[in-house]
Amino acid sequence: MQNIDIFIEEEKKRAIEISNEIIEKPKVSMMVVIFPFLLINYIQELRVYRYKKEFFLKEYLFLKNMVVDLLKEGYSSSEKIKIEIEKLLIKDEKYLEFYKYQIQEALSIKKYIFQEESEKIMRLKEIETLKKWMDIFEVDEESLSVSLKLFKTLNNKI
């Protein structure tokens, strides 16, 4: 269990580091000093920034937390973990191909925790899942730009 706790703490640190790279913090403009009422806009931008970071951290750690929870519940075989993750993930047959990538990533996470695979292989599975997400889902331009930044950041961190 100690390996699992260390793993999730390291992943949280990594997620925070990545979010700092891909999500830009709003900057205070000199106009706020001249026109204090513009501070309201800055405060709103800070809220949006905070929500984006929180959402990113939840999404980035979603699959990892799911695997960790299953391991803590006593599921240790890859087959049992795969079955449980399928139950939790697969809601729509339309995106079945994407779910398969997520399941492969989850199994890679489990193998990494049990030191059956290297961290590099786990990270490559993570990147494959992100690529598949960008291929399958039609996203707006802002989401795509964030995904591309994430893709570039993950590739650089391997």
C-alpha positions in Angstrom: 0.0 0.0 0.0 2.9 2.3 0.6 3.9 2.1 -3.1 0.4 3.0 -4.0 0.4 6.1 -1.7 3.8 7.2 -3.0 2.6 6.7 -6.6 -0.5 8.9 -6.2 1.5 11.6 -4.4 4.0 11.7 -7.2 1.3 11.8 -9.7 -0.4 14.7 -7.9 2.9 16.6 -8.0 3.3 15.8 -11.6 -0.2 16.9 -12.4 0.3 20.3 -10.7 3.6 20.8 -12.5 1.9 20.0 -15.9 -1.1 22.2 -15.1 1.3 25.1 -14.4 2.8 24.7 -17.8 -0.4 24.4 -19.9 -2.8 26.6 -18.0 -1.8 30.3 -18.0 -2.3 32.3 -14.9 -4.0 35.6 -15.5 -1.8 38.7 -15.1 -2.8 41.9 -13.4 -2.7 44.7 -15.9 -1.7 48.3 -15.1 -5.2 49.3 -16.0 -6.4 47.8 -12.7 -4.3 50.4 -10.9 -5.8 53.2 -12.9 -9.3 51.8 -12.9 -9.9 49.8 -9.8 -13.3 48.6 -11.1 -11.4 46.4 -13.5 -10.3 44.4 -10.6 -13.6 42.5 -10.8 -12.6 41.2 -14.2 -9.3 40.1 -12.9 -11.0 38.3 -10.0 -13.3 36.5 -12.4 -10.3 35.5 -14.5 -8.6 34.1 -11.4 -11.7 32.0 -10.6 -11.8 30.6 -14.1 -8.1 29.8 -13.8 -8.7 28.0 -10.5 -11.6 26.0 -12.0 -9.5 25.0 -15.0 -6.7 23.8 -12.8 -9.1 21.9 -10.5 -10.7 20.3 -13.5 -7.4 19.4 -15.1 -6.2 17.8 -11.9 -9.4 15.7 -11.5 -9.2 14.6 -15.2 -5.5 13.9 -15.2 -5.8 11.8 -12.0 -9.2 10.2 -12.7 -7.9 6.9 -14.2 -5.0 6.8 -11.8 -7.3 7.3 -8.8 -9.6 4.6 -10.1 -6.8 2.1 -10.4 -5.5 3.0 -7.0 -8.9 2.6 -5.4 -9.4 -0.8 -7.0 -6.0 -1.9 -5.8 -6.8 -0.7 -2.3 -10.1 -2.7 -2.4 -8.1 -5.8 -3.0 -8.3 -6.2 -6.8 -4.8 -7.2 -7.9 -5.2 -9.3 -11.0 -5.2 -7.4 -14.3 -8.4 -9.3 -15.5 -10.4 -8.2 -12.4 -9.2 -4.6 -12.7 -10.1 -4.6 -16.4 -13.6 -5.9 -15.6 -14.2 -3.3 -12.9 -12.9 -0.5 -15.0 -15.1 -1.5 -17.9 -18.1 -1.4 -15.5 -17.1 2.1 -14.4 -16.1 3.6 -17.7 -18.2 2.2 -20.5 -21.4 4.2 -20.7 -21.8 4.6 -24.4 -20.9 2.1 -27.1 -20.2 5.0 -29.5 -16.8 5.6 -27.8 -15.9 2.0 -27.2 -12.5 2.4 -29.1 -11.5 5.2 -26.7 -12.5 3.2 -23.7 -10.2 0.4 -24.8 -7.3 2.9 -24.8 -8.3 4.0 -21.3 -8.4 0.4 -20.1 -5.0 -0.3 -21.6 -3.7 2.8 -19.8 -5.2 1.7 -16.5 -3.7 -1.8 -16.8 -0.3 -0.1 -17.6 -0.7 2.0 -14.4 -1.3 -1.2 -12.4 1.7 -2.9 -13.9 3.8 0.2 -13.2 2.7 0.2 -9.5 3.6 -3.5 -9.2 6.9 -2.8 -11.1 6.0 -5.1 -13.9 6.4 -2.3 -16.5 8.6 0.8 -16.7 7.4 4.3 -16.1 8.1 5.1 -19.7 5.7 2.5 -21.0 3.0 3.9 -18.7 3.6 7.4 -19.9 3.5 6.2 -23.5 0.1 4.6 -22.9 -1.0 7.9 -21.4 0.0 9.8 -24.5 -1.7 7.2 -26.8 -4.9 7.7 -24.9 -4.6 11.5 -25.3 -4.0 11.1 -29.0 -7.0 8.8 -29.3 -9.1 11.4 -27.4 -8.1 14.1 -29.8 -8.9 11.8 -32.8 -12.3 10.6 -31.6 -13.9 13.5 -29.9 -14.7 16.7 -31.9 -13.6 19.5 -29.7 -13.6 23.2 -29.9 -10.4 25.1 -30.7 -9.6 26.1 -27.2 -9.8 22.5 -25.9 -7.7 21.3 -28.8 -5.0 23.9 -28.1 -4.9 22.8 -24.4 -4.8 19.2 -25.5 -1.9 19.9 -27.9 -0.1 21.7 -25.1 -0.6 18.8 -22.9 0.5 16.4 -25.6 3.7 18.4 -26.1 4.4 18.6 -22.4 3.8 14.9 -21.8 6.1 14.1 -24.7 8.8 16.3 -23.3 8.6 14.8 -19.8 9.2 11.2 -21.0 
